[in-house]
Amino acid sequence: MNNPLHFNIALGRTKPENIRHSERACPFCDVEHLQNILAKDGSIIWLMNKYPVLEKTWPTVIIETDDCYSEFSRFSPKEAEHVIDFSLAKWEETMARKEFKSVLYFKNYGPMSGGSLRHPHSQIIGLYDYDYREDIHEEHFDGPIILEDSDVRITISDRPLIGFTEFNIRFLPDVSRAVLSRRIQQVLRYLLGDFGHTVGSYNLFFYDLHTTHRYVKIVPRYLTSPLFVGYAIPQIANDERVNRIISELRTYLK
């Protein structure tokens, strides 16, 4: 079992925040004053995180667009493909570095996601002493199949990490970035549309489990269930709700 990561609370209190306070300035929009830039490609910028709140990590941020008020599901198909292609390449590049036990690649959106800035961005974090694969397994991505073709398999977890509803996309490392980005966008559009009136936040996580396939997990975010907080008990929706979700989402996946 991994030991917990240490979070520098004092440093965390200094981070800029405008996800709930829209009048506050966005540091990602102030491109001229960004520091420690690792790479650029058009409007995409990869740079070191100015606030390294997690100890024993190598934290970086990918600013995905110069449009502060956009969101991944609203990107044009070409822009979404560009972001996924760039980000996966940098994730692979970071995973190739031998000093990391594992590397996280994820994004937050909305006030319930745990993020602090509204500007579309994702994070790649190298973990020196922590291997997330000790706690994450292929069974966490299994469940009722919504769509399966030669490119991807999309499921709803029946053994979720937290619950209630976790959408999973399984793909091969060399999958078309256009296909993968389109499928992610379709799931997100459903999530922020017909899935539920109260969904305004999500997390998107990528996984390399050292198996044939890679995975994306898309999680709508609400207040976390007390059963999970207190007892680590995940919950899933009943069969009627799951079947309705499958039927609704399939209309987005055409």
Stockholm file with secondary structure:
# STOCKHOLM 1.0

chainA/1-254         MNNPLHFNIALGRTKPENIRHSERACPFCDVEHLQNILAKDGSIIWLMNKYPVLEKTWPTVIIETDDCYSEFSRFSPKEAEHVIDFSLAKWEETMARKEFKSVLYFKNYGPMSGGSLRHPHSQIIGLYDYDYREDIHEEHFDGPIILEDSDVRITISDRPLIGFTEFNIRFLPDVSRAVLSRRIQQVLRYLLGDFGHTVGSYNLFFYDLHTTHRYVKIVPRYLTSPLFVGYAIPQIANDERVNRIISELRTYLK
#=GR chainA/1-254 SS CCCCCCBCHHHHTTSCCCSSCTTSCCTTTCGGGCCSEEEEETTEEEEECSCCCBTTEEEEEEECCSCTTCCGGGSCHHHHHHHHHHHHHHHHHHHTCTTCSEEEEEEEESTTTTCSCCSCEEEEEEESSCCGGGTCCGGGGCSSEEEECSSEEEEECSSCSSEECCEEEEECTTCCHHHHHHHHHHHHHHHHTTSCTTCCCEEEEEEECSSSCEEEEEEECCSCCHHHHHHCCCEECCHHHHHHHHHHHHHHCC
#=GC SS_cons         CCCCCCBCHHHHTTSCCCSSCTTSCCTTTCGGGCCSEEEEETTEEEEECSCCCBTTEEEEEEECCSCTTCCGGGSCHHHHHHHHHHHHHHHHHHHTCTTCSEEEEEEEESTTTTCSCCSCEEEEEEESSCCGGGTCCGGGGCSSEEEECSSEEEEECSSCSSEECCEEEEECTTCCHHHHHHHHHHHHHHHHTTSCTTCCCEEEEEEECSSSCEEEEEEECCSCCHHHHHHCCCEECCHHHHHHHHHHHHHHCC
//
